[in-house]
Amino acid sequence: DLYRKLRNSLSEYTLEKYKRKLSLQRTNYIGNEIRTDGYYYHFTINNTVVYFLYKNGIILCAHSYSGQDLNLIEEEMVRIYPEIRKQKDGWGVFVVDGNKIEYEMWNASTGVSLPTIRCWGYIENDRTLRFTESHFSDMDKTYYDDEVWHFKQFDNKPDSTNVYIK
């Protein structure tokens, strides 16, 4: 019947979106161009986006938070991290080559599937990153912007253990 066909199609679609692989390979980060003992954050108009970068080459977008008070955001981060780590959305890998940085992660911002976003930028110093180009895998468009990420040391940084990246 139609209901069973629709349910099976949705199940296959859901399964396929979670099988999508990253094209950027994970490599351990052994340099000193960036900091890994805290998080980088980026202010938007009303929100703050937080990213953790790890020595094993993993990056995690640890959510977008309302407001710009980093103390409140840190409290919320610690509270919701057990849920964030279960989701594929936001996990990815990064690579540093001299003063250039690139990352790719799964990103559900389009709301339809689980595409990847790949971003390129440069390192101003170990506390400031600038991302100038991004591309979503499910769109045929590259965006050019100037996102500035700032670093904040954070003793309560979660580990990078996840089931999506080996």
N, C-alpha and C positions, 0 to 999 in steps of 0.2 A: 504494500500500500504506500501511498504518498508520504505519510508520516514517517514510516520506517526508512524510506529512501532519503528523506531530508535529514533525519537523525544520523544515519550512516555517513552522509556527505559531510555534515558538520563535524562528526567525530574524526573523519579522515582529514579534513581541513585543519582541525585543531592539532592533530598529531603532526601533520606536515609543518605547520608553523613552528613547532618546537624542535623539529629536526634541523632547521636552518643552521648552517655552520658559519663561523667567522672566517673571513678570508685572511686576516692578519694573524700571523703565528705568534704564540706566546713565547717570549724569551725572558730569562732572568735579567733584571735591571741591576747592573753592577757599577754604574757611574755615580757621579756626585753633582750632576747638573740640576737635579730636582730633589725635593725633600719627600721622604716617605714616613716620617714620624708624626703625621697629623693628617690634615685634609686640605684640599683646595676648594675654594668656594667662588661662586659667580653670582653677583647680584643682578636680578632682572628688575622690572619696574616695581613689582609687588612681592617678589619671592627671592629666595636664596637657594641655589642649587649646590649640592655638596658632592664632591668626588674624593674617593680614597684611591691612592696609587700605592701599589705594594712592590716590594723588592723582587717578587716572583713574576713581575710583568703583568699582573692582573690590575684592572681598574674596576671600581664599583661606583656607579652613580647612586649615592645613598639617599636619594629622594629630593624633591623640591619642597621647600618649607615656606610657609607664609611669613612675611616680614623679613627683617634684617638683623635681628638681635641674636648674635651668635651664641650667647649663653643659653637662651631659651631653645634655640635650634639644637644645641648639643644635648640638652636634656631630652628633647623629643627623639633625637637620633638614637640614643641609647635605649630608649623605651621601645621604639619600633624596629630596631635592627633584627631581632629574631624573625620577624615577618618578611623584611626586605630580603634577607639572605635566602629565603625559600623560593623567591621569584626569579625567573630567568631574565626578565626585564632589568636592565641596568648593569649586568655583568659584562665584562669585556677584557680586552688586552690592550696594552700600549707599548710603544717602541720609542726610544730616544736615540737620535743619531746626531751627535754634536749638539747644536742649539735647536734642532728640529725635533718636534714631538708629534706623534700620530697615535690615534686610538680608534678602536672599533668596538662597539658594544651592541647588544640587543636593546631595542628601544621601541616601546609600545605606544609612542606618542601619537601615531596616526590613528590608533583605535581600531583598525581593521585587521591587522595581522601583527606579527612580531618581526619587523624588519630590523636590519642593522643600520646603525649610523656610523659613518667613518668621518673623522675630523683630523685636520692638519693644522699645525701652528708652529710657534717657536717659543723658546725659553728666553725670557728677558734676563732672569736671574733665578736662583733657587726658590724664590718666594713669589714669583710672578710668571704666569704662562699666558700666552695670547693665542687663541684659536681663530683662524681667519677663513677657514673653508670647511664645509661639511656636505656630506652626501648621504641621502637615505637610499637603502637598497631597493625599496619598492617604488621609488620615484625616479624619473629620468631628469633630475635637476640637481645642480650643485648650488649651494648657497654660500655667499661671501659675506662675512660679518667681521666684527672685531670684539670677540668675547675675552675679557680679561679675568683670569682666575688668580686669586690671592691665596697664600698659604697661611694656615694657622696650626700651630703645634697642638696636639691633642693626645693626652695620655690614655684615654679610654677608647682608642682606635680598635675596632673589631678585626678579627683575623680574616683572611681571604678564602677560607675554606668554603667551597661550594660544589655542587654536583654537575655544573655545566662546563667548567673549564678544567682540564687536567694539566 
